């Protein structure tokens, strides 16, 4: 029919095998995406960056974006952006606040903007700058070695399979006996499948929730996922992640103390948007709980942005250049 680009949503992870990818490419399908796989990959990455709500790497980590939620003990409370920027002691430790999410609204900060309790702060920095910043904020990535998962969904299965070689224990709580038996047969030996309703706090205690480093709520019920994460937090679990498909609930989940929220629609939308940009963007990511997106572009020769200094270029009011990578240098 003459379509220039063809993409397909799939519902089976087996379609992503190299053999099947080649077959579909020969049929003219350039991109196949499995939302559950994208969500599982996102969860895996979040567990590696346990000190922040969201995380992104650019050019193999030369620049990093981390999202931090400000609690009542944060040293940033009531501090102005200008005061915060002044703590960098050298060019190598530079960082920039690129956005703030406050009450579900996205703020493009100015130098006199003050940080407030419960703000989600988006910061970009070099690897060295981010390490310096983490120390200033009193943050550190905890080692995730034991994970409990509520719900035996496809995402849960993919996450468990990916985690199992990396950590000592994964435990899945699944209500449906038949689904639980399937999972126990498919997954490695260090993945324990418990048949029971994990929404019951007594069962969570019986299965040792207090001994786990992370809790993932991946049922098909947004409300159950959020509430389960709140309970897990009360039991002392360091890291909680909830799957929330109703976008209107994302801000509520964050307000209730859920560390990170996964939304398949937003993850998939970023992947598709990148695909439609015909290779102009190397990364596109919609940020949960905000109307902000992060894009990584390779600047083409002769493009408008090369025709003057950045301060003299007309740029969209609600957009900001967070960083620049040129050769081995990053700014």
SVG drawing of the C-alpha trace seen along z (x, -y; Angstrom):
<svg xmlns="http://www.w3.org/2000/svg" viewBox="-7 -36 45 63">
<polyline fill="none" stroke="black" stroke-width="0.4" points="0.0,0.0 3.0,-2.3 3.7,-2.9 7.3,-4.1 7.7,-2.6 5.9,0.4 5.9,1.4 4.1,4.1 3.0,4.7 3.5,8.3 2.2,10.3 4.8,13.1 8.4,12.7 9.4,15.5 8.8,13.2 11.8,11.2 14.3,14.0 16.9,13.2 15.4,15.8 11.9,14.3 13.2,10.7 14.9,11.5 11.8,13.2 9.6,10.2 12.2,7.8 12.0,9.6 8.3,9.1 8.9,5.3 8.3,4.9 11.1,2.7 10.2,2.6 8.5,5.0 7.7,4.1 6.5,6.1 5.4,3.6 5.8,6.2 9.4,6.7 10.1,3.0 8.5,2.6 10.6,5.5 13.8,3.9 12.9,0.6 12.3,2.3 15.7,4.1 17.4,0.7 15.6,-0.9 16.8,1.7 20.4,0.9 19.8,-2.8 18.0,-2.3 18.7,-5.7 16.6,-7.6 13.0,-7.4 14.1,-7.3 17.5,-7.1 18.9,-7.5 22.3,-7.1 23.6,-8.9 26.6,-7.9 27.4,-4.9 27.1,-7.0 29.1,-10.1 26.0,-12.0 23.4,-10.8 19.9,-11.9 18.6,-11.0 15.2,-11.9 15.2,-12.5 12.2,-12.9 12.8,-15.4 11.8,-14.1 11.6,-16.1 15.3,-15.5 16.6,-16.7 19.3,-19.3 17.7,-21.0 14.5,-22.1 14.0,-25.9 17.3,-26.2 17.3,-28.2 18.6,-26.7 21.4,-29.2 22.5,-28.2 22.4,-24.6 24.5,-25.1 27.1,-26.9 28.1,-23.8 30.0,-22.3 33.7,-22.8 35.1,-22.2 34.0,-22.0 34.1,-18.2 31.5,-18.2 29.0,-20.4 25.3,-19.4 22.1,-21.1 18.5,-20.9 16.5,-20.5 13.0,-20.2 10.9,-19.9 7.6,-18.0 5.5,-19.6 1.9,-18.5 1.7,-16.8 2.8,-19.9 6.2,-20.3 8.2,-23.4 11.1,-24.6 13.2,-26.0 14.9,-29.4 17.8,-30.5 15.4,-31.9 13.2,-28.7 13.1,-27.2 12.9,-23.5 10.0,-22.2 9.0,-19.1 7.8,-16.2 9.4,-17.8 10.6,-15.4 13.9,-16.9 15.4,-16.0 19.1,-16.5 21.7,-15.9 25.4,-15.6 28.6,-13.9 29.4,-10.6 31.7,-12.4 29.2,-15.1 26.5,-12.7 28.7,-10.8 29.5,-14.1 25.8,-15.1 24.7,-11.7 27.1,-12.3 25.7,-15.8 22.2,-14.5 23.0,-11.6 22.0,-9.1 23.6,-5.7 22.5,-2.8 21.6,0.1 22.6,3.6 19.5,5.5 19.9,9.2 16.4,10.4 13.3,9.3 9.6,10.1 7.1,9.7 3.4,9.5 1.6,11.0 2.7,13.6 2.1,11.5 4.1,11.6 6.1,8.7 6.8,10.5 8.0,13.6 10.3,11.5 11.7,9.6 12.3,12.7 14.1,14.4 16.3,11.4 17.1,11.0 17.6,14.7 21.3,14.9 22.2,11.6 20.8,12.0 20.3,14.7 16.5,14.9 13.4,13.9 10.0,14.7 6.7,14.4 3.3,14.4 0.6,15.5 -3.1,16.1 -3.9,18.4 -2.7,21.9 -2.5,22.8 -0.5,19.7 1.8,20.3 2.6,23.9 3.4,22.6 5.8,20.0 7.5,22.6 8.2,24.8 9.5,22.1 11.7,20.1 15.1,21.0 15.5,22.8 16.3,19.6 12.9,18.2 10.3,19.3 6.7,19.2 4.2,19.0 0.5,19.7 -1.5,17.2 -3.0,13.7 -0.1,11.3 -2.5,8.5 -2.9,10.1 -0.3,8.5 -0.2,11.7 1.0,13.7 3.6,11.0 4.9,11.3 4.9,15.1 6.9,15.0 9.5,12.7 8.8,9.4 10.9,7.6 14.0,9.6 13.7,8.4 15.5,5.4 12.9,4.6 9.2,5.2 7.6,5.1 3.8,4.9 3.0,6.2 -0.6,7.4 -3.2,6.1 -4.8,3.9 -3.4,0.4 -5.0,-0.2 -3.8,3.1 -0.3,2.4 0.0,-1.0 -1.5,0.1 0.8,3.2 3.8,1.0 2.6,-1.3 2.4,1.8 5.8,3.0 7.3,-0.4 5.7,-0.2 7.4,3.2 10.7,1.6 11.4,2.6 13.9,0.1 12.8,0.1 9.2,0.4 8.1,0.3 4.4,0.4 2.9,1.0 0.3,-1.7 -1.5,-1.7 -4.0,-4.5 -1.8,-7.6 -4.1,-9.7 -3.0,-7.4 0.8,-7.9 1.0,-11.2 -1.2,-9.6 1.2,-6.6 4.2,-8.9 2.4,-11.0 1.7,-7.8 5.4,-7.0 5.9,-4.5 9.5,-4.8 9.0,-4.3 6.1,-3.8 6.1,-1.8 3.6,-2.5 3.7,-0.4 1.9,-3.1 4.6,-5.8 7.5,-3.4 6.1,-2.2 5.2,-5.7 8.8,-6.8 10.0,-3.8 7.5,-4.6 8.2,-8.3 11.9,-7.5 11.0,-5.2 9.0,-7.9 11.8,-10.4 13.7,-8.4 17.0,-8.0 17.2,-11.7 16.8,-10.8 18.9,-8.2 16.7,-8.1 13.2,-9.3 11.7,-8.8 8.5,-10.1 8.9,-10.8 6.4,-9.1 4.1,-11.5 5.0,-14.5 4.3,-15.9 8.0,-16.1 10.1,-14.0 13.8,-13.6 15.4,-13.3 18.9,-12.6 19.7,-14.0 22.7,-13.8 23.2,-17.2 23.2,-17.1 25.6,-19.2 24.0,-22.5 21.1,-22.3 19.8,-25.5 21.4,-24.8 24.9,-24.9 24.5,-28.4 25.3,-30.4 26.0,-30.1 23.3,-28.4 22.4,-31.6 21.7,-33.4 19.5,-30.6 15.8,-30.8 14.7,-27.8 11.2,-26.6 10.2,-28.3 9.3,-25.0 12.5,-23.2 16.0,-23.2 19.3,-21.8 20.5,-19.7 23.9,-18.6 26.3,-18.2 28.5,-15.3 31.3,-16.1 33.8,-13.3 35.2,-12.2 34.0,-15.4 30.7,-15.9 29.3,-19.2"/>
</svg>
